Amino acid sequence: MVQRQLPDVRELAQLMKFKKPELNAKKRRLDAALTIADLRTIAKRRTPKAAFDYTDGSAEGEISLARARQAFEDVEFHPGILKPAVDVDTSTRILGGPSALPFGIAPTGFTRLMQTEGEIAGAGAAGAAGIPFTLSTLGTTSIEGVKAANPNGRNWFQLYVMRDREISYGLAKRAAAAGFDTLMFTVDTPIAGARLRDKRNGFSIPPQLTLGTIINAIPRPWWWIDFLTTPPLEFASLSSTGGTVGDLLDAAMDPTISYEDLAVIRELWPGKIVIKGVQNVQDSKKLIDLDVDGIVLSNHGGRQLDRAPVPFWLLPDVVREVGKDATVMIDTGIMNGADIVASVALGAKFTLIGRAYLYGLMAGGRAGVDKTIDILSTQLVRTMRLLGVSSLEELAPSHVTQLARLQPVHRAATEAADASTPRPRAAASRTRSASSAKK
C-alpha cells in the first residue's frame, strides 16, 4: 500500500511556480506560435478574408500549391548516428555575398494590403537576421524606402517586364543606384493566373467596400484602422489602379516577353542576375548558356499555371545538369525549416520564403516576421543536429529520400528526348533514394 500524508504547503510552494502573465497581446499570441501553421491561424483570425485569401490562395483548383507542400511532406530523412553536431553553422554565401541562413524573403506584391508595415517590416527583419530581402516590382514600398529600412543588409529586386518597357528599365536603374546587388528577372507571368479566391471575394486594388467586406471587417477593426490611418498604397510600376489583381497584372504585363528582353536587362543591370520561374531542365541549360548567374525553380507559389511542375521534384535533375555552372535556388511550398534542409541536401544553394513571411507579417507586423525567421531557423538547426550535420556543406542527397505519389503515364516527347535519365514521380508509398535521384 502507498503511504499517504497531508500535503506540505512548503513543498507545494516549491513545486508550483506560477508563470508571470504576459500583458502585451501581440507578444502573447506570437509566443504561442510554434510553427508557420500557427502563424497562419493567427493571420487568418486578424486579417480580412479578401486580403488573407489573396496571400493564402493560388490559381484555379490550387493543385500546384497542394502538390508542392505535399512534396516536402513526402520526405524521409536519413540521420547519421554518433556524429555530434553541437555547433551548427547555418551561414552560406549566395550570389557573391553572405547570408546567415540558407533562405531569404521572396518578392511579394501588394504587401501593405496584408498588414500596413509591409515591406518595411520584411526588409528590417531580414537585415536583422542577416538574410537577403527581395522587393517586388508590385511592392507597396519604394526602392529607396526598402534601402532605408535595410541600409546595411542585402537587398534584391524582382523585375517584371511591363508593356511599357521604360518603366521596367527605370526600376532596374533605380534599384542599381540604391545598391541592390541582385536582380531577380521573373519570367512566369506573361499574364495573370486565374486566382479564383480573389474573384469570389471581389478583391480589388484599392479595396472596395461591400456588405460582405463590412461584415467581415467588424471583428477586425484594427486592420481597417491601420489601413485608413497610414499613407495610401503606392505602386512604383503602376500608373493607375482599380480592379482585381489579375486585371492589374494583365494590363501591365506583356505576353510577348522573350530572350531579347533578357539580353536588354542583362546589359543594363550591373550586378548579379537571376531568372525566377524556371520549370524544366531544358530552359535551365539554355539560361546557363546565356551566362545568367542563377535560376530559381519556381511555379510562382502555384499562382500562375495550375498543375505546373513542382520545383522540389525538379531540383535533383536541374542540379545534376547545371548545378556546377550556376546557382540553383528554389521556392514554392516551404513551410518548415526541414523543407529548407531537404532542398539544400538535394543541391539547392538557397531557398526563398513567401507565404511563410506574409503569415508572420499578418500575425504581428515586424515582430511577426521576426517570429517567422526564428521558427524556420530553429527548425533548420534542430533538423541538422538530428541528422548529425554541423554545416550546410555536409548536407548531401544521401540524407534524403523523396517519397512520391504521382507517376506520369506519358512524358512530353521533347523532355523525354533531352532528359538523360527517366524521372518517375512514383506511385509507390516509398520509392527512390535521392542519392540516385532519377525522377
Buried (B, 14 or more C-beta within 10 A) or exposed (E): EEEEEEEEEEEEEEEEEEEEEEEEEBEEBBEEBEBBEBBBBBBBEBBBBBBBBBBBBBBBEBBBBBBBBBBBEBBEBBBEEEEEBEEBBBEBEBBEBEBBBBBBBBBBBBBBBBBBBBBBBBBBBBBBBBBBBBBBBBBBBBBEBBBBBBEEBBBBBBBBBBBEBEBBBEBBBBBBEBEBBBBBBBBBBBEBBBBBBBEEBBBBBEBEEEEEBEEBBEEBEEBBEBBEEEEEBEBBBBEEBEBBBBBBBBBBBBEEBEEEBBEBBBEEBEBBBBBBBBBBBBBBBBBBEEEBBBBBBBBBBBBBBBEBBBBBBBBBBBBBBBBEEBBBBBBBBBBBBBBBBBBBBBBBBBBBBBBBBBBBBBBBBBBBBBBBBBBBBEBBBBBBBBBBBBBBEBBBBEBBBBBBBEEEEEEEEEBEEEBEEEBBBBEEEEBBBBBEBBB
